[in-house]
Amino acid sequence: MDHSALLTDAFDRIQETVHEALSELPSDALTYRVDEDANTIAWLVWHLTRVQDDHVAGVAGTEQVWTSGGWCERFDLPFPVAAIGYGQSSAEVARVTTAAGLLLGYHDAVHDRTVDYVQSIGTDDLDRIVDENWEPPVTLGVRLISVISDDLQHAGQAAYIRGLYERR
């Protein structure tokens, strides 16, 4: 099996789910909260894209799309540039109030960079240690699967919240 095609397919599925969750979504749905502390669709999509951007740029040794593509300035969020959403409070989640088009633009730019990267690596690269802060140390293959897993969960959560919003 072609590892690049397999990884590309996985990242394509994330992108498809993000697009489905945001397609023709009313702007107030982006910030709808199931309860007062729940994550919003806008925050979930921003966060999953930031994680993918941060982690793939880290293993690829490139600058994040967030900064290189000017997305940080376009989003104009009240967070440090390096913020990716981990550990953010309910109040911080509420501060991600951007439009669906901006979320999709950033996500698609990160997706394109990710696919370019996974198509450039060889099978042997998947065994390369990329993070020695864990026991056992994390390989490139494990890091990519971790990003895929995290992103699919958050994209699914965004789709679920959309369904709840539409059934109100």
MOUR-V384703 format. One record per residue. N is the residue number from 1. RES is the residue in one letter. D_FIRST is the distance of its C-alpha to the first C-alpha in whole Angstrom. Layout:
N:RES:D_FIRST, N:RES:D_FIRST
This chain:
1:M:0, 2:D:4, 3:H:6, 4:S:9, 5:A:8, 6:L:8, 7:L:11, 8:T:13, 9:D:12, 10:A:14, 11:F:17, 12:D:17, 13:R:18, 14:I:21, 15:Q:22, 16:E:23, 17:T:24, 18:V:26, 19:H:27, 20:E:28, 21:A:30, 22:L:32, 23:S:33, 24:E:37, 25:L:37, 26:P:41, 27:S:42, 28:D:43, 29:A:40, 30:L:38, 31:T:41, 32:Y:42, 33:R:42, 34:V:41, 35:D:44, 36:E:46, 37:D:43, 38:A:40, 39:N:37, 40:T:37, 41:I:35, 42:A:36, 43:W:35, 44:L:32, 45:V:30, 46:W:32, 47:H:31, 48:L:27, 49:T:27, 50:R:29, 51:V:27, 52:Q:24, 53:D:26, 54:D:27, 55:H:24, 56:V:22, 57:A:25, 58:G:26, 59:V:23, 60:A:22, 61:G:26, 62:T:27, 63:E:30, 64:Q:29, 65:V:29, 66:W:32, 67:T:35, 68:S:33, 69:G:33, 70:G:37, 71:W:35, 72:C:37, 73:E:40, 74:R:40, 75:F:39, 76:D:42, 77:L:41, 78:P:44, 79:F:41, 80:P:41, 81:V:38, 82:A:36, 83:A:36, 84:I:33, 85:G:34, 86:Y:34, 87:G:37, 88:Q:39, 89:S:42, 90:S:43, 91:A:45, 92:E:42, 93:V:40, 94:A:43, 95:R:43, 96:V:40, 97:T:41, 98:T:40, 99:A:39, 100:A:36, 101:G:35, 102:L:35, 103:L:33, 104:L:30, 105:G:31, 106:Y:30, 107:H:27, 108:D:26, 109:A:27, 110:V:25, 111:H:22, 112:D:22, 113:R:22, 114:T:19, 115:V:17, 116:D:18, 117:Y:18, 118:V:14, 119:Q:14, 120:S:16, 121:I:14, 122:G:12, 123:T:10, 124:D:14, 125:D:15, 126:L:14, 127:D:16, 128:R:19, 129:I:22, 130:V:23, 131:D:26, 132:E:28, 133:N:30, 134:W:29, 135:E:29, 136:P:26, 137:P:25, 138:V:23, 139:T:19, 140:L:18, 141:G:15, 142:V:17, 143:R:19, 144:L:17, 145:I:16, 146:S:20, 147:V:21, 148:I:18, 149:S:20, 150:D:24, 151:D:23, 152:L:22, 153:Q:25, 154:H:27, 155:A:26, 156:G:27, 157:Q:30, 158:A:31, 159:A:30, 160:Y:32, 161:I:35, 162:R:35, 163:G:36, 164:L:39, 165:Y:40, 166:E:40, 167:R:42, 168:R:45
